[in-house]
Amino acid sequence: MVVADQNVTVNCSTNDKIVIFNDAAADSVAWSTSGEKIGAGGDFVSDGTNWFFRAQNAGANTVTTAT
């Protein structure tokens, strides 16, 4: 969970290994929208090959991915 009004990015060391809503081959997950950082966050779970991300946002936070 993000607890400060700062940009936070989680990068995967191997490209295309994060699965997130509407993107099966993401490289990173970021919270950087002004006014939507505090309380944003989520869970990462691995199956040994990919990382599956589930957003656990407090309110209408924006999660951005890079592919």
mmCIF file as gemmi writes it, N, C-alpha and C atoms, coordinates in Angstrom:
data_model
loop_
_atom_site.group_PDB
_atom_site.id
_atom_site.type_symbol
_atom_site.label_atom_id
_atom_site.label_alt_id
_atom_site.label_comp_id
_atom_site.label_asym_id
_atom_site.label_entity_id
_atom_site.label_seq_id
_atom_site.pdbx_PDB_ins_code
_atom_site.Cartn_x
_atom_site.Cartn_y
_atom_site.Cartn_z
_atom_site.occupancy
_atom_site.B_iso_or_equiv
_atom_site.pdbx_formal_charge
_atom_site.auth_seq_id
_atom_site.auth_asym_id
_atom_site.pdbx_PDB_model_num
ATOM 1 N N . MET Axp A 1 ? 0.834 -1.184 0 1 0 ? 1 A 1
ATOM 2 C CA . MET Axp A 1 ? 0 0 0 1 0 ? 1 A 1
ATOM 3 C C . MET Axp A 1 ? 0.877 1.244 0 1 0 ? 1 A 1
ATOM 4 N N . VAL Axp A 2 ? 0.474 2.214 -0.769 1 0 ? 2 A 1
ATOM 5 C CA . VAL Axp A 2 ? 1.168 3.501 -0.825 1 0 ? 2 A 1
ATOM 6 C C . VAL Axp A 2 ? 0.672 4.343 0.352 1 0 ? 2 A 1
ATOM 7 N N . VAL Axp A 3 ? 1.591 4.859 1.158 1 0 ? 3 A 1
ATOM 8 C CA . VAL Axp A 3 ? 1.194 5.633 2.332 1 0 ? 3 A 1
ATOM 9 C C . VAL Axp A 3 ? 1.71 7.062 2.288 1 0 ? 3 A 1
ATOM 10 N N . ALA Axp A 4 ? 2.292 7.464 1.152 1 0 ? 4 A 1
ATOM 11 C CA . ALA Axp A 4 ? 2.78 8.834 0.997 1 0 ? 4 A 1
ATOM 12 C C . ALA Axp A 4 ? 2.402 9.325 -0.39 1 0 ? 4 A 1
ATOM 13 N N . ASP Axp A 5 ? 2.331 10.618 -0.546 1 0 ? 5 A 1
ATOM 14 C CA . ASP Axp A 5 ? 1.974 11.208 -1.838 1 0 ? 5 A 1
ATOM 15 C C . ASP Axp A 5 ? 3.202 11.217 -2.749 1 0 ? 5 A 1
ATOM 16 N N . GLN Axp A 6 ? 3.673 10.009 -3.078 1 0 ? 6 A 1
ATOM 17 C CA . GLN Axp A 6 ? 4.834 9.843 -3.949 1 0 ? 6 A 1
ATOM 18 C C . GLN Axp A 6 ? 4.508 8.826 -5.028 1 0 ? 6 A 1
ATOM 19 N N . ASN Axp A 7 ? 5.173 8.934 -6.182 1 0 ? 7 A 1
ATOM 20 C CA . ASN Axp A 7 ? 5.012 7.933 -7.235 1 0 ? 7 A 1
ATOM 21 C C . ASN Axp A 7 ? 5.638 6.627 -6.776 1 0 ? 7 A 1
ATOM 22 N N . VAL Axp A 8 ? 4.953 5.525 -7.039 1 0 ? 8 A 1
ATOM 23 C CA . VAL Axp A 8 ? 5.458 4.196 -6.707 1 0 ? 8 A 1
ATOM 24 C C . VAL Axp A 8 ? 5.328 3.318 -7.951 1 0 ? 8 A 1
ATOM 25 N N . THR Axp A 9 ? 6.427 2.651 -8.319 1 0 ? 9 A 1
ATOM 26 C CA . THR Axp A 9 ? 6.42 1.729 -9.457 1 0 ? 9 A 1
ATOM 27 C C . THR Axp A 9 ? 7.047 0.414 -9.028 1 0 ? 9 A 1
ATOM 28 N N . VAL Axp A 10 ? 6.374 -0.683 -9.342 1 0 ? 10 A 1
ATOM 29 C CA . VAL Axp A 10 ? 6.902 -2.022 -9.106 1 0 ? 10 A 1
ATOM 30 C C . VAL Axp A 10 ? 7.249 -2.592 -10.472 1 0 ? 10 A 1
ATOM 31 N N . ASN Axp A 11 ? 8.54 -2.872 -10.684 1 0 ? 11 A 1
ATOM 32 C CA . ASN Axp A 11 ? 9.019 -3.411 -11.951 1 0 ? 11 A 1
ATOM 33 C C . ASN Axp A 11 ? 9.325 -4.89 -11.806 1 0 ? 11 A 1
ATOM 34 N N . CYS Axp A 12 ? 9.068 -5.653 -12.863 1 0 ? 12 A 1
ATOM 35 C CA . CYS Axp A 12 ? 9.418 -7.071 -12.902 1 0 ? 12 A 1
ATOM 36 C C . CYS Axp A 12 ? 10.789 -7.201 -13.548 1 0 ? 12 A 1
ATOM 37 N N . SER Axp A 13 ? 11.663 -8.029 -12.984 1 0 ? 13 A 1
ATOM 38 C CA . SER Axp A 13 ? 13.018 -8.149 -13.521 1 0 ? 13 A 1
ATOM 39 C C . SER Axp A 13 ? 13.035 -8.783 -14.912 1 0 ? 13 A 1
ATOM 40 N N . THR Axp A 14 ? 12.018 -9.572 -15.244 1 0 ? 14 A 1
ATOM 41 C CA . THR Axp A 14 ? 11.867 -10.147 -16.575 1 0 ? 14 A 1
ATOM 42 C C . THR Axp A 14 ? 10.634 -9.537 -17.22 1 0 ? 14 A 1
ATOM 43 N N . ASN Axp A 15 ? 10.775 -8.976 -18.409 1 0 ? 15 A 1
ATOM 44 C CA . ASN Axp A 15 ? 9.648 -8.318 -19.085 1 0 ? 15 A 1
ATOM 45 C C . ASN Axp A 15 ? 8.497 -9.28 -19.362 1 0 ? 15 A 1
ATOM 46 N N . ASP Axp A 16 ? 7.297 -8.702 -19.397 1 0 ? 16 A 1
ATOM 47 C CA . ASP Axp A 16 ? 6.071 -9.405 -19.794 1 0 ? 16 A 1
ATOM 48 C C . ASP Axp A 16 ? 5.66 -10.52 -18.842 1 0 ? 16 A 1
ATOM 49 N N . LYS Axp A 17 ? 5.973 -10.414 -17.564 1 0 ? 17 A 1
ATOM 50 C CA . LYS Axp A 17 ? 5.65 -11.478 -16.611 1 0 ? 17 A 1
ATOM 51 C C . LYS Axp A 17 ? 4.598 -11.083 -15.58 1 0 ? 17 A 1
ATOM 52 N N . ILE Axp A 18 ? 4.047 -9.863 -15.678 1 0 ? 18 A 1
ATOM 53 C CA . ILE Axp A 18 ? 2.997 -9.448 -14.75 1 0 ? 18 A 1
ATOM 54 C C . ILE Axp A 18 ? 1.653 -9.54 -15.471 1 0 ? 18 A 1
ATOM 55 N N . VAL Axp A 19 ? 0.698 -10.213 -14.832 1 0 ? 19 A 1
ATOM 56 C CA . VAL Axp A 19 ? -0.657 -10.3 -15.363 1 0 ? 19 A 1
ATOM 57 C C . VAL Axp A 19 ? -1.528 -9.39 -14.519 1 0 ? 19 A 1
ATOM 58 N N . ILE Axp A 20 ? -2.163 -8.423 -15.167 1 0 ? 20 A 1
ATOM 59 C CA . ILE Axp A 20 ? -3.025 -7.455 -14.496 1 0 ? 20 A 1
ATOM 60 C C . ILE Axp A 20 ? -4.303 -7.327 -15.315 1 0 ? 20 A 1
ATOM 61 N N . PHE Axp A 21 ? -5.318 -6.783 -14.754 1 0 ? 21 A 1
ATOM 62 C CA . PHE Axp A 21 ? -6.587 -6.61 -15.458 1 0 ? 21 A 1
ATOM 63 C C . PHE Axp A 21 ? -6.354 -6.026 -16.849 1 0 ? 21 A 1
ATOM 64 N N . ASN Axp A 22 ? -6.793 -6.732 -17.854 1 0 ? 22 A 1
ATOM 65 C CA . ASN Axp A 22 ? -6.746 -6.298 -19.254 1 0 ? 22 A 1
ATOM 66 C C . ASN Axp A 22 ? -5.335 -6.257 -19.841 1 0 ? 22 A 1
ATOM 67 N N . ASP Axp A 23 ? -4.355 -6.905 -19.203 1 0 ? 23 A 1
ATOM 68 C CA . ASP Axp A 23 ? -2.986 -6.954 -19.741 1 0 ? 23 A 1
ATOM 69 C C . ASP Axp A 23 ? -2.3 -8.216 -19.216 1 0 ? 23 A 1
ATOM 70 N N . ALA Axp A 24 ? -2.056 -9.184 -20.113 1 0 ? 24 A 1
ATOM 71 C CA . ALA Axp A 24 ? -1.46 -10.464 -19.719 1 0 ? 24 A 1
ATOM 72 C C . ALA Axp A 24 ? 0.057 -10.455 -19.802 1 0 ? 24 A 1
ATOM 73 N N . ALA Axp A 25 ? 0.662 -9.331 -20.199 1 0 ? 25 A 1
ATOM 74 C CA . ALA Axp A 25 ? 2.12 -9.28 -20.364 1 0 ? 25 A 1
ATOM 75 C C . ALA Axp A 25 ? 2.673 -7.916 -19.98 1 0 ? 25 A 1
ATOM 76 N N . ALA Axp A 26 ? 2.384 -7.484 -18.764 1 0 ? 26 A 1
ATOM 77 C CA . ALA Axp A 26 ? 2.877 -6.182 -18.301 1 0 ? 26 A 1
ATOM 78 C C . ALA Axp A 26 ? 4.298 -6.29 -17.769 1 0 ? 26 A 1
ATOM 79 N N . ASP Axp A 27 ? 5.014 -5.173 -17.778 1 0 ? 27 A 1
ATOM 80 C CA . ASP Axp A 27 ? 6.376 -5.092 -17.254 1 0 ? 27 A 1
ATOM 81 C C . ASP Axp A 27 ? 6.428 -4.446 -15.871 1 0 ? 27 A 1
ATOM 82 N N . SER Axp A 28 ? 5.447 -3.575 -15.576 1 0 ? 28 A 1
ATOM 83 C CA . SER Axp A 28 ? 5.447 -2.872 -14.301 1 0 ? 28 A 1
ATOM 84 C C . SER Axp A 28 ? 4.035 -2.432 -13.939 1 0 ? 28 A 1
ATOM 85 N N . VAL Axp A 29 ? 3.87 -2.079 -12.661 1 0 ? 29 A 1
ATOM 86 C CA . VAL Axp A 29 ? 2.63 -1.527 -12.136 1 0 ? 29 A 1
ATOM 87 C C . VAL Axp A 29 ? 2.999 -0.24 -11.423 1 0 ? 29 A 1
ATOM 88 N N . ALA Axp A 30 ? 2.253 0.833 -11.679 1 0 ? 30 A 1
ATOM 89 C CA . ALA Axp A 30 ? 2.607 2.127 -11.083 1 0 ? 30 A 1
ATOM 90 C C . ALA Axp A 30 ? 1.385 2.861 -10.559 1 0 ? 30 A 1
ATOM 91 N N . TRP Axp A 31 ? 1.632 3.628 -9.506 1 0 ? 31 A 1
ATOM 92 C CA . TRP Axp A 31 ? 0.648 4.557 -8.96 1 0 ? 31 A 1
ATOM 93 C C . TRP Axp A 31 ? 1.296 5.929 -9.021 1 0 ? 31 A 1
ATOM 94 N N . SER Axp A 32 ? 0.82 6.789 -9.91 1 0 ? 32 A 1
ATOM 95 C CA . SER Axp A 32 ? 1.458 8.091 -10.08 1 0 ? 32 A 1
ATOM 96 C C . SER Axp A 32 ? 0.487 9.198 -10.437 1 0 ? 32 A 1
ATOM 97 N N . THR Axp A 33 ? -0.814 8.942 -10.392 1 0 ? 33 A 1
ATOM 98 C CA . THR Axp A 33 ? -1.803 9.974 -10.7 1 0 ? 33 A 1
ATOM 99 C C . THR Axp A 33 ? -1.948 10.906 -9.504 1 0 ? 33 A 1
ATOM 100 N N . SER Axp A 34 ? -1.751 12.178 -9.73 1 0 ? 34 A 1
ATOM 101 C CA . SER Axp A 34 ? -1.832 13.169 -8.665 1 0 ? 34 A 1
ATOM 102 C C . SER Axp A 34 ? -3.166 13.058 -7.922 1 0 ? 34 A 1
ATOM 103 N N . GLY Axp A 35 ? -3.106 13.029 -6.607 1 0 ? 35 A 1
ATOM 104 C CA . GLY Axp A 35 ? -4.306 12.944 -5.784 1 0 ? 35 A 1
ATOM 105 C C . GLY Axp A 35 ? -4.878 11.545 -5.654 1 0 ? 35 A 1
ATOM 106 N N . GLU Axp A 36 ? -4.228 10.522 -6.25 1 0 ? 36 A 1
ATOM 107 C CA . GLU Axp A 36 ? -4.747 9.159 -6.199 1 0 ? 36 A 1
ATOM 108 C C . GLU Axp A 36 ? -3.683 8.154 -5.757 1 0 ? 36 A 1
ATOM 109 N N . LYS Axp A 37 ? -2.707 8.607 -4.988 1 0 ? 37 A 1
ATOM 110 C CA . LYS Axp A 37 ? -1.607 7.714 -4.598 1 0 ? 37 A 1
ATOM 111 C C . LYS Axp A 37 ? -1.808 7.107 -3.217 1 0 ? 37 A 1
ATOM 112 N N . ILE Axp A 38 ? -2.131 7.911 -2.232 1 0 ? 38 A 1
ATOM 113 C CA . ILE Axp A 38 ? -2.268 7.419 -0.867 1 0 ? 38 A 1
ATOM 114 C C . ILE Axp A 38 ? -3.457 6.462 -0.792 1 0 ? 38 A 1
ATOM 115 N N . GLY Axp A 39 ? -3.209 5.274 -0.254 1 0 ? 39 A 1
ATOM 116 C CA . GLY Axp A 39 ? -4.247 4.261 -0.147 1 0 ? 39 A 1
ATOM 117 C C . GLY Axp A 39 ? -4.29 3.307 -1.323 1 0 ? 39 A 1
ATOM 118 N N . ALA Axp A 40 ? -3.477 3.558 -2.345 1 0 ? 40 A 1
ATOM 119 C CA . ALA Axp A 40 ? -3.427 2.658 -3.493 1 0 ? 40 A 1
ATOM 120 C C . ALA Axp A 40 ? -2.526 1.478 -3.163 1 0 ? 40 A 1
ATOM 121 N N . GLY Axp A 41 ? -2.729 0.372 -3.837 1 0 ? 41 A 1
ATOM 122 C CA . GLY Axp A 41 ? -1.876 -0.787 -3.618 1 0 ? 41 A 1
ATOM 123 C C . GLY Axp A 41 ? -2.473 -2.039 -4.2 1 0 ? 41 A 1
ATOM 124 N N . GLY Axp A 42 ? -1.899 -3.169 -3.825 1 0 ? 42 A 1
ATOM 125 C CA . GLY Axp A 42 ? -2.405 -4.431 -4.328 1 0 ? 42 A 1
ATOM 126 C C . GLY Axp A 42 ? -1.569 -5.604 -3.881 1 0 ? 42 A 1
ATOM 127 N N . ASP Axp A 43 ? -1.959 -6.772 -4.351 1 0 ? 43 A 1
ATOM 128 C CA . ASP Axp A 43 ? -1.285 -8.027 -4.013 1 0 ? 43 A 1
ATOM 129 C C . ASP Axp A 43 ? -0.644 -8.619 -5.254 1 0 ? 43 A 1
ATOM 130 N N . PHE Axp A 44 ? 0.536 -9.205 -5.089 1 0 ? 44 A 1
ATOM 131 C CA . PHE Axp A 44 ? 1.208 -9.951 -6.142 1 0 ? 44 A 1
ATOM 132 C C . PHE Axp A 44 ? 1.314 -11.398 -5.697 1 0 ? 44 A 1
ATOM 133 N N . VAL Axp A 45 ? 0.944 -12.33 -6.582 1 0 ? 45 A 1
ATOM 134 C CA . VAL Axp A 45 ? 1.055 -13.76 -6.313 1 0 ? 45 A 1
ATOM 135 C C . VAL Axp A 45 ? 1.696 -14.394 -7.538 1 0 ? 45 A 1
ATOM 136 N N . SER Axp A 46 ? 2.649 -15.292 -7.321 1 0 ? 46 A 1
ATOM 137 C CA . SER Axp A 46 ? 3.335 -15.947 -8.434 1 0 ? 46 A 1
ATOM 138 C C . SER Axp A 46 ? 2.91 -17.41 -8.546 1 0 ? 46 A 1
ATOM 139 N N . ASP Axp A 47 ? 2.854 -17.894 -9.794 1 0 ? 47 A 1
ATOM 140 C CA . ASP Axp A 47 ? 2.632 -19.316 -10.043 1 0 ? 47 A 1
ATOM 141 C C . ASP Axp A 47 ? 3.937 -19.997 -10.437 1 0 ? 47 A 1
ATOM 142 N N . GLY Axp A 48 ? 5.061 -19.313 -10.253 1 0 ? 48 A 1
ATOM 143 C CA . GLY Axp A 48 ? 6.367 -19.83 -10.621 1 0 ? 48 A 1
ATOM 144 C C . GLY Axp A 48 ? 6.82 -19.372 -11.988 1 0 ? 48 A 1
ATOM 145 N N . THR Axp A 49 ? 5.896 -18.845 -12.784 1 0 ? 49 A 1
ATOM 146 C CA . THR Axp A 49 ? 6.216 -18.343 -14.123 1 0 ? 49 A 1
ATOM 147 C C . THR Axp A 49 ? 5.848 -16.876 -14.254 1 0 ? 49 A 1
ATOM 148 N N . ASN Axp A 50 ? 4.639 -16.519 -13.852 1 0 ? 50 A 1
ATOM 149 C CA . ASN Axp A 50 ? 4.135 -15.143 -13.952 1 0 ? 50 A 1
ATOM 150 C C . ASN Axp A 50 ? 3.796 -14.605 -12.57 1 0 ? 50 A 1
ATOM 151 N N . TRP Axp A 51 ? 3.676 -13.272 -12.501 1 0 ? 51 A 1
ATOM 152 C CA . TRP Axp A 51 ? 3.19 -12.593 -11.309 1 0 ? 51 A 1
ATOM 153 C C . TRP Axp A 51 ? 1.782 -12.101 -11.607 1 0 ? 51 A 1
ATOM 154 N N . PHE Axp A 52 ? 0.831 -12.448 -10.76 1 0 ? 52 A 1
ATOM 155 C CA . PHE Axp A 52 ? -0.55 -12.021 -10.918 1 0 ? 52 A 1
ATOM 156 C C . PHE Axp A 52 ? -0.812 -10.889 -9.938 1 0 ? 52 A 1
ATOM 157 N N . PHE Axp A 53 ? -1.301 -9.757 -10.455 1 0 ? 53 A 1
ATOM 158 C CA . PHE Axp A 53 ? -1.534 -8.581 -9.625 1 0 ? 53 A 1
ATOM 159 C C . PHE Axp A 53 ? -3.029 -8.36 -9.466 1 0 ? 53 A 1
ATOM 160 N N . ARG Axp A 54 ? -3.437 -8.116 -8.223 1 0 ? 54 A 1
ATOM 161 C CA . ARG Axp A 54 ? -4.825 -7.776 -7.923 1 0 ? 54 A 1
ATOM 162 C C . ARG Axp A 54 ? -4.831 -6.454 -7.18 1 0 ? 54 A 1
ATOM 163 N N . ALA Axp A 55 ? -5.469 -5.458 -7.764 1 0 ? 55 A 1
ATOM 164 C CA . ALA Axp A 55 ? -5.532 -4.13 -7.146 1 0 ? 55 A 1
ATOM 165 C C . ALA Axp A 55 ? -6.369 -4.182 -5.874 1 0 ? 55 A 1
ATOM 166 N N . GLN Axp A 56 ? -5.897 -3.516 -4.837 1 0 ? 56 A 1
ATOM 167 C CA . GLN Axp A 56 ? -6.591 -3.389 -3.553 1 0 ? 56 A 1
ATOM 168 C C . GLN Axp A 56 ? -6.643 -1.908 -3.2 1 0 ? 56 A 1
ATOM 169 N N . ASN Axp A 57 ? -7.243 -1.126 -4.069 1 0 ? 57 A 1
ATOM 170 C CA . ASN Axp A 57 ? -7.217 0.321 -3.915 1 0 ? 57 A 1
ATOM 171 C C . ASN Axp A 57 ? -8.304 0.82 -2.979 1 0 ? 57 A 1
ATOM 172 N N . ALA Axp A 58 ? -7.961 1.852 -2.225 1 0 ? 58 A 1
ATOM 173 C CA . ALA Axp A 58 ? -8.904 2.53 -1.365 1 0 ? 58 A 1
ATOM 174 C C . ALA Axp A 58 ? -9.486 3.702 -2.161 1 0 ? 58 A 1
ATOM 175 N N . GLY Axp A 59 ? -10.676 3.554 -2.645 1 0 ? 59 A 1
ATOM 176 C CA . GLY Axp A 59 ? -11.276 4.606 -3.451 1 0 ? 59 A 1
ATOM 177 C C . GLY Axp A 59 ? -11.018 4.402 -4.937 1 0 ? 59 A 1
ATOM 178 N N . ALA Axp A 60 ? -10.95 5.476 -5.675 1 0 ? 60 A 1
ATOM 179 C CA . ALA Axp A 60 ? -10.828 5.423 -7.138 1 0 ? 60 A 1
ATOM 180 C C . ALA Axp A 60 ? -9.401 5.676 -7.587 1 0 ? 60 A 1
ATOM 181 N N . ASN Axp A 61 ? -8.433 4.939 -7.047 1 0 ? 61 A 1
ATOM 182 C CA . ASN Axp A 61 ? -7.035 5.107 -7.429 1 0 ? 61 A 1
ATOM 183 C C . ASN Axp A 61 ? -6.785 4.554 -8.818 1 0 ? 61 A 1
ATOM 184 N N . THR Axp A 62 ? -5.848 5.145 -9.526 1 0 ? 62 A 1
ATOM 185 C CA . THR Axp A 62 ? -5.49 4.716 -10.873 1 0 ? 62 A 1
ATOM 186 C C . THR Axp A 62 ? -4.251 3.85 -10.836 1 0 ? 62 A 1
ATOM 187 N N . VAL Axp A 63 ? -4.322 2.664 -11.443 1 0 ? 63 A 1
ATOM 188 C CA . VAL Axp A 63 ? -3.175 1.771 -11.585 1 0 ? 63 A 1
ATOM 189 C C . VAL Axp A 63 ? -2.748 1.831 -13.039 1 0 ? 63 A 1
ATOM 190 N N . THR Axp A 64 ? -1.474 2.103 -13.295 1 0 ? 64 A 1
ATOM 191 C CA . THR Axp A 64 ? -0.948 2.211 -14.649 1 0 ? 64 A 1
ATOM 192 C C . THR Axp A 64 ? 0.018 1.062 -14.884 1 0 ? 64 A 1
ATOM 193 N N . THR Axp A 65 ? -0.029 0.48 -16.088 1 0 ? 65 A 1
ATOM 194 C CA . THR Axp A 65 ? 0.92 -0.58 -16.423 1 0 ? 65 A 1
ATOM 195 C C . THR Axp A 65 ? 1.757 -0.175 -17.617 1 0 ? 65 A 1
ATOM 196 N N . ALA Axp A 66 ? 2.942 -0.748 -17.706 1 0 ? 66 A 1
ATOM 197 C CA . ALA Axp A 66 ? 3.801 -0.571 -18.869 1 0 ? 66 A 1
ATOM 198 C C . ALA Axp A 66 ? 4.036 -1.927 -19.483 1 0 ? 66 A 1
ATOM 199 N N . THR Axp A 67 ? 3.948 -1.988 -20.813 1 0 ? 67 A 1
ATOM 200 C CA . THR Axp A 67 ? 4.178 -3.264 -21.501 1 0 ? 67 A 1
ATOM 201 C C . THR Axp A 67 ? 5.333 -3.163 -22.442 1 0 ? 67 A 1
